[in-house]
Amino acid sequence: MWIGLAFISAFLLGCYEVNKKISLDGNAVIPVLFFNTLISSLIFVPFIFLSFFTDMLDGTMLYVPRVSFETHVAVFIKAVIVLSSWIFGYFALKHLPLTITGPIKATQPVVTLVGAMFVFGERLNLYQWIGVILSIASFYLLSSSGKKEGIRFTHNKWIFFTVLSILTGAASGLYDKHLMGSLDVMTVQVWFNVYQCLMMLPILLFLWYPRRKSTTPFVWHWNIIFISVFLCVADWIYFYALTFPGSMISIVSMVRRSNVLVTFLAGALFFHEKNLKSKAIDLFLVLLGMIFLYLGTR
């Protein structure tokens, strides 16, 4: 069950990435990210009020329980980690093709895997190791594809930003597994979205707004709303998958990165990106890795 939920989350995450790329194209990053966190918070705030002041959601999967101050601190830490990953990832996505960032991000679960082995003692079987090795191989092949577009992985700061996004994203995945061992889905998702919005507000007002006329201007796109909607649903399904007994964060994270199929197709159809044939080989290796990971869970 949890592996199927991971695949559904992956598709929705792909839709999120596509709308994010559309929203960031020639646009200011900070306000796009702020509105993303704001809309995501507004989606969940009604559930807080309905849970705290009515009994309409009692006993349902959408109920938001009252939790301790220590729990809020734990969720706030997650918000800091995720927001750091998003800031790096948003800037990278703005300046790099989807057909480059998608496959690179797809290698994030490899970092999560290493952490899961050390922190949670997770172990992989033969099929799962094959899937991981194929994913690693795709990263090296992708660097060759990037050179054809003048993107040198060792000298491009946006590639460096992507790597930082991967490292912080992997840390978030490991922390998710820890949190979901004792907290419910709504507590984590609702409050980490609210805290991210509260952190983005001063960043918007004091860092971006005073310099807005000397940087890329902000233009509203309706896709910004879709960023939040797709992400909220994808994350809720992801958190729910981690609550199942026997679920493995290393595998769930890897499967979620099969969203690269959606982003690759979007890059080819909507953004008319280059060198698709060589990148398709990288994509094939990623997807083949996903198949072996799935076989390893059966």
N, C-alpha and C positions, 0 to 999 in steps of 0.2 A: 504493500500500500504506500509506504513512504517513498519508495523509488518512483512510483507513478506520479505522486504529488510533486516530486522534484522536477520531473520532466514538464509538468504543466507550468510550474514556476519558471522554468527555463524559457518557455515560449513567451510568457508574459514579460519576462525580463528582456527578451529580445525586442519586443514592441516598445518597451520603455527606452532602450538604448537608441532605437530609430527616432523616436520623438525627441529625445534629448539632443541628438545630432542636428535635427531640423531646427530646434529652438536655439541652438548655440551657433549655428552657421552665420557668421558675420555679426554676432550679437555679444553683448557684455555678459561675462560669465557670472559674476557675483549676484546681480539681480535675478537672473534665471534660476540660480540655485536657491536664492531666498524665497522666491515665489513657489518653487517646488516644495520647500519645507513648510511654507505657510499653508499651501493648499492641502498637503498631506496631513498637517495638524488639524485643519478645519474638517477634514473627512472624519477624523476620530474624536474630536471634541464632543460631538453629540452623544457618543457612547459613554463618555465620562459622566455627563449630566444625567443621562437615562439610568446609569448604574448607581450613581450616588444618591439621587433624589427620587427615583421611582423603583418599582419592582418589575418593570417591563422586560428586562433582560436577565432576570434571575434564572440561573440554571441553564443559560444558553452559552454558546461559544463566543458571543460578542460581549459578555459581561466583563466589566473592568472592576476588579476588586480594589478595596482600599489596602494599601501596603505600607510598610514601615519606612522610616527615613533612610535606613540602611539600604533598602531595596531601591529607593529612588536614586541614591548615590551610585549603586551598581549599574542602573540603567543609564544614568548620566555619563558614566565612563564609556559605555557603549556608544552613546551619541557623539562623544568627542572623537572616538576612533573612526566611526562611520563618516562623520563630517570631514575629517582629515582626508580620508580616502576619496570622498566625493570631490573635494576641492581640487586635489591633484588630478583626478580622473576627468573632471569637467574641462579643465584647461587643456589637458592632453587631447581630449576628443574634439575640441574646437579646432585644433591645429593639425590633426592627423586624420587620414582617411579611415572610414569605418572598417574597411577590409584589412587595415593594419592593426588598429586598436582592438578589434573583436578577437582575432586569434591570439594576440598577446594576452589579453585579459583571460582568455580561456585557459592559460597556463597557471592562473592563480591558485586553483585547487592543489597543484603540486606542492606549493609552499604550505598550504593548509594541511596537506597530507603529512609532510615532515613534522609539522607542529603537533598534529593529532597522534602521531606515533610516539612522540616524546611525552606529551602532556596526558593523553587519555589511554595510551597503550594500545591503540588500534593497530590491527595487523591486516595486511592484504593477502589475498590468495593469488595464484598464478595469473588468472585472467585480469585481475585488477592491476597487477604490476605491469602487464602488457599494455593496458590502457594508459597508465601513467607514463611509461616510456615513449609511447607514440605521441603523447601530448608534448613531452619535452622535445622530441625530435622536430615537431611542427614549429616550435619557437625558433630553432636554429635555421630552418628552411625559410621562415618568414623574414629573417634578417636579410637574407639574400634578395628576396622579393622587394624589400624596402629600399635597397640600394639602387634599384632601377628607377625609383622615383626621387632619388636624391636624399633619401632618409637613411643616414648612417646611425645605427643603433648606439654606437659608442660616443657619438658627438652631438646627438640631438637632445636638447633639454626636455622636449615633450615626450620622448621615449623614456627619459629619466623620470618624468612626472608619472608616466604610466606605470613604471616599475614601483615607484613609491605608493601609487594607488593600489597595486597588487599586494604589496607587503602589509599595508594597513588594512586592506580588505581581508587578507588571510587572518590577520590578528582578530578582526571582527568575527570571522567565522568560528574561530576557536573559542572566543568569548561567548558566542551565541550558544554553543554546545554546553558550556558551563552554566549559563543563565537558564537555559531551558530544562536543566536538570532539577531546578527548584521553583521556577516561576512559570506562570501561564502565558500563553501567546499574547493576549491583549495587553497585559501589564507591560511587557517589553515593547511591543510595537507602538502602542499609544503614546507612552511617555517618552520614548527615544525620539519620536517625531516631534513632539512638543518641545523637548529640550534642544533639538537641532534648530528649530525655528527661533527660539530665544537666543541662541548663540549667533545665528546669522543676522539678526536684527542690528546689533552694534557693528558687525562687520560691514553691513550695507550702509549704515548711517555715517560711520566715522572713517572707514577706509575707502569705500567706493564713491559715495555721494559727493564728497568735496573734490574728487578728482574726475568726476564723470565727464567733464567737457574736454579733458585731455586724453581720454581713453576711448575705447570702442563704445559707441552709444547703445543704449538699451532700446529694443523694439519689442513690443508685446506680440507673442505668437500664441494662438490657441493651443498649439501642441504642448505648451507648458503645463496646461491642465492635464493632458493625457500622460505626461511624464509622471505626475503624482498618482493618478488613478492606476496605471499599470504597475507602478512600483509598489503601491500599498497592497494590491491584491497579490502580486508575486511574492512579496515578503511575508504576508499573512500565511499563505500556503507553505512557504519555506519554513517558517517557525513551527507551523502545525506538524510538518513532516518530521521535525527534530524531536517532537514529543513522543513518537512511537518507540516502544521498546526495541532495542537492537538497531536503531537508526545510526548511521555512521556519518559524521560531519565531513570526513574526507571524501566519501562517495557522493553525498548530497551536493557538496560544493562543486565537485567535478561535473556532475550531471547538469547543474544549473548553468554551467558555462557552455552547454550545447546551444545556448541562445546565440552563439556565433553564427549558426546557420541563418537565423532571421536577419542578423545585422549584415552578413555577407550578401544575401540576396538584395537587401535594401541598398547597400552600397553600389551594387551593380545596376539595379533597376532605376533608382531614384537619384543617385549622386553621380552615376556614370564614371566610377572610379577605374583606374588603369591596372594593367598587368594582372587581369583576373585569372588567366590560365595558370600562372605560377602560384598565385595565392590559393587557387582551387585545390592544389595538391596539399597545401598546408591545412586547408579546411577539411579535406578528406581524412587526413591523419587524425585531426581532432575528433571528428565524428566516429572514425573507426575506434579510437580510444574510448569514446562513450559507449560503444556497443560492447566492448570487452568489459568495461566496468559494470554494465547492466548484466552481462552473463555471469559475472563474478558474484552478483547478489542473489542469483536464483538458487 
